[in-house]
Amino acid sequence: MIIGGACVAASTGQTLDVVSPIDGQTIADLPNASEEDVHAAVAASRSAFDNGVWARMAPAARKRVLLTWADLIEKHALELAVLGVRDNGTELSMALKAEPMSAANTIRYYAEAIDKIYGEIAPTDPSTLALIHKEPVGVVGAIVPWNFPLMITAWKIAPALAVGNSVVLKPSEVASLSVLRIVALALEAGLPEGVLNVVTGEGPIVGRALATSMDVDALVFTGSGRVGRKLMEYAAQSNLKRVFLELGGKSPHIVFDDTQDLDQAAQSVVAGIFRNSGQVCIAGSRLLVQDSIHDAFVDKIVALTQEMRVGDPLDMNTQIGAVSSAEHLERVLATLEGVESIETGGKPMLQETGGSYMQPTIVTDMSADDPLVRDEVFGPVLTVSRFTDEADAVTQANNNELGLASGVWTSNLGRAHRMISGLRAGVVHVNTYGGADNTVPLGGFKQSGNGHDKSLHAIDKFINKKTAWIKL
Ligand code: NAD
């Protein structure tokens, strides 16, 4: 772990085994931090914040450090991607772009924004001057998941650091290795000691200690709704720190019979659920197909799915890598117990490797309130349902407690706009799926969360607005 600029073990000496889902081998051990270690990391962050070594550094100088850090991440991209893939099983072809390169570009985006953020002068009575200062909130806790550890870490910590905060970062116990490495690279780039600390270990101990700390000012989180709920409780039980949650999804992908290119739609549907073994927050896991084309479209996606190459994620030809851990594979398989209408897949595979692999799976004819259709599986499982018309599509799509992303295929422009306004989801894709750019916010509606990552809007989470009244 890195606390106060030093590379340290857990104070108790405890470790966790890091088991690769590629072959079930133990590849490293990880410090299993205690509450005391978290307190030490928070204290290091607080001290770095209070002494102003980063918070009061000229914005242009902070920018130079962050740009150097991004360059170092890019220089080490292959090493970082391989480290992450050995840890969490994402296919390397995707991880190279989506992990180190995405993280480097996110850090650059916020580095470049630093010296373009202005305060305000309020239009008050001319006898007073009212200034609105934007100040960093102080110490930010960031808790991240295992599915895209570098990309999501950068979404959280790049805007936080850019505006002068100090950070304590807690990666998932299932994917900490590449995150530890980029924090070491931040020090190499010149980030002052104590500004960015990373503690590894178990969520209920390390994450909880961070969330209940009286000295953490804001908490940003990506992960499950189950843990997100707890974090709000922890904040209420401690110092009412602000809590921003990016949670799961059960995103509807809707195909109308007027779609211009059904082959392209089928490819997008399949990629939109099965990349990274379905372990993608915005995965289009609920397919809704208009009655008139339902059977033919299911035939298309089943054929495409059966052609997908599942295997060693370090092979650049692999299209679907490993499920992140043996325990997670078991959880995903359990969601299919008793399900009869499996069109393809449904079974573990490549067991002789010792790794955790699963056939991409398509299930039809489930009722709308079946847990498989209702709840996030976070694995390579797609459910398919039918709809009659636009109104039915919107009703079925919105019939879920989650509202992260959605997709619509149609050649009717009016219908596309009506669907964009009717769908209760933070992201609506039209005739495409899974687009991403640092300039565009990502955040969920309903129980998919209450914050936004990415874009300049994300900076608001890490700023206090201070008003100053001056009598003239
Ligand atoms: P998770 O909620 O199990 O764990 C996330 C993090 O929380 C980990 O670092 C974990 O150690 C920590 N944690 C666990 N218990 C804790 C506790 N009691 N107190 C504090 N911290 C605790 O999620 P996961 O399995 O790592 O990730 C998968 C989930 O993340 C899915 O639901 C997925 O949809 C979601 N996700 C959302 C987005 C988004 O942008 N909305 C992006 C990626 C993933």
Residues whose N, C-alpha, C, O or C-beta is under 5 A from the ligand:
A	BS01	NAD	I143 V144 P145 W146 K170 P171 S172 E173 G201 E202 G203 P204 G207 R208 T222 G223 S224 G225 V227 K230 E246 L247 G248 G249 C281 S448
